[in-house]
Amino acid sequence: MLEGRLLIQQGRANEGIRVLQALGQEAAEGSNLELAAQIRQALADSLADPRFQTLSNP
């Protein structure tokens, strides 16, 4: 999960989003819904971070 968030913060948003989405999907498929929810929340938090907004809208 850390890798995805770091990629987003480094300006590699598309890669970070893909990593977090894949992790969330894997957790959901493994019936680990709590982990899946935490990963989805991390994705949402990363995308809502004002630093991400600056990176995605130069």
C-alpha positions in Angstrom: 0.0 0.0 0.0 2.9 2.3 0.8 4.3 1.9 -2.7 1.1 3.1 -4.3 0.9 6.2 -2.1 4.5 7.0 -2.6 4.1 6.8 -6.4 1.1 9.2 -6.2 3.1 11.6 -4.1 6.1 11.4 -6.5 3.8 12.6 -9.3 3.4 9.1 -10.8 -0.3 9.1 -10.1 -1.5 6.6 -12.7 1.0 4.0 -11.5 0.1 4.6 -7.9 -3.6 4.4 -8.6 -3.1 1.1 -10.5 -1.1 -0.4 -7.6 -3.7 0.6 -5.0 -6.6 -0.5 -7.1 -5.0 -3.9 -7.7 -4.3 -4.3 -4.0 -7.9 -3.4 -3.1 -9.2 -5.9 -5.7 -6.9 -8.6 -4.5 -8.0 -8.0 -0.9 -11.7 -8.0 -1.8 -11.3 -11.2 -3.8 -9.7 -12.8 -0.8 -12.7 -11.8 1.3 -10.5 -9.5 3.4 -13.1 -6.7 3.2 -11.6 -4.7 6.0 -8.2 -4.6 4.3 -9.9 -3.7 1.0 -11.7 -0.8 2.6 -8.5 0.5 4.2 -6.7 0.3 0.8 -9.6 2.1 -0.9 -9.5 4.8 1.8 -5.8 5.2 1.3 -6.4 5.7 -2.4 -9.1 8.3 -1.7 -7.0 10.1 0.9 -4.0 10.2 -1.5 -6.1 11.6 -4.3 -7.7 14.2 -2.0 -4.4 15.4 -0.7 -3.7 19.0 -1.9 -0.2 18.0 -3.0 -1.8 15.5 -5.5 -4.0 18.3 -6.8 -0.9 20.4 -7.5 0.9 17.5 -9.2 -2.1 16.6 -11.4 -2.8 20.2 -12.4 0.5 21.9 -13.1 
